[in-house]
C-alpha cells in the first residue's frame, strides 16, 4: 500500500471530517471576536477618557456585549433549524416591523434613524441588524419550498426581490444605504446559488445600476461623497476628511505597524475609530501583516461557511444549505465593504466590521449567525453519519448499514435459489 505524501498527511491532520462540527469555523469566529475586543480597547481609550473620564469605558461595554453574544450563541446552538424554518415568515414580519418602528420612534444619530432604545436593554438596538438575520431565515425557507419554480418561473424569482425591495425602501428612508446594499446583494446571491438563470441577473443588475446612479446624483451630499472618494485629498478637511485620515493610518502602519496602543490617528483625528474605521486603526498598529492576517481570518470563516452550505446541499438539507450561503454572503459583503471603505476602494458607508467593531447589536447578531452555521454543520454531519455505510451505534461500535448489508443478502438469496 502506498504511503500518503507529506501533504496528504497534513491534510488529514487538519481535516475536521470525523469531528462533530467544523473546528476551523469556530476558531476563526473566536479569533476575530478577541482581536476585535483588543482593537476596540486600543482605539477607544482616548475618546472614552474625554467623554466619560474612564479610558476603559468602551472596552468594558464591549466585553459585556461579547459575553452576551457568546451566551446568545450558545442558546441558539441548541435550537433546531426546523424552528427557524417554520418561523421564517414570522421572523420576516418582525424584521419589517422593527424597520418601520425605527422610522417612527427611532433614535437619530449623525442624521440617521437606525437605533431603537428599548427599556431594560443595555444598548441601542440597530433594527437593520435584526432584519438582516430575519431576511436570511425567510429566504432559506422560501428557496426550500419553491426551488423548482425559482429556477423556471419569473414570478417565483421576483417575489423575494419584492420583499427585499420593501426592506430596502425602509432602509433608504432611515437612511441606511450600506445595509440596503448588503441585503439586496445577499438575496440576489442566494438566488444565484439556488440555480436561477444568469440572464435574469443581467437584466436586474442593469436596472439596479440605473436606479443606483440616479440615487447617487439626486442629492448633493451623495455626489460629494462620490467625488471625495475619487480624490479625497482635493477636500481633505471637509468631505474627504474621514478617508484621508484612514489612509494616513494605513500609511503610518507600514509593514509591521507602530505597535499595539501606539496609534496616532485614534487621538481625535479619525472619526468613529472604534466602530466603522476600526480596521484602519488595526492597520496602523499591527501593520500590513496584521491587516492581512485579519483578512485571512475572514476568508477562512467565509470559506468554511460556504463549505458547510455545500455539505448540507449534498446531504439533501436545502434549508441548512441556503441559510449557510446567506450568512456567508452577508458577512463577506459587509466585511469587504467595511475594509474597502477604510482603504479608499469604495465611498464612505456606515457599516460595521462583523465580529470586530464596537456595537452590541452587530456583535449579538453576528454571534447568532455563527451559531446557526455551527448548528447547520452539526445537523448535516449527523445526517451524513446516519447515511454512511458504517453508522456508529450508541455503544460506540459500528454496524453495517442497509447498503453494506445488501451484497450479503443478495448472495444468500442466490444460494437459496440454487438450492431450490
Buried (B, 14 or more C-beta within 10 A) or exposed (E): EEEEEEEEEEEEEEEBEEEEBBEBBBBBBEBBBEBBBBBBBBBBBBBBEEEEEEBBBBBEBBBEBBEBBBEBBEEBBEEEBEEBBEBBEEBBEBBBEBBEEBBEEBEEEEEBBBBBEEEEEEBBBBBBBBBBBBBBBBBBBBBBBBBEEBBEEEEBBBBBBEBBBEBBEBBEEBBBBBBBBBBBBBBBBBBBBBEBBEEBBEEBEEEBEEEBEEEBEEEEEBEBBEBBBEEBEEBBEEBBBBBBBBBBBBEBBEEEBBEBEEBBBBEEBBBBBBBBBBBBBBBBBBBBEBBEBBBEBBBBBBBBBBBBBBBBBEBEBBBBBBBBBBBBBBBBBBBBBBBBBBBBEBBBBBBBBBBBBBBBBBBBBBBBBBBBBBBBBBBBBEBBEEEEEEBEEEEEEEEEBEEEEEEEEEEEEEEEEEEE
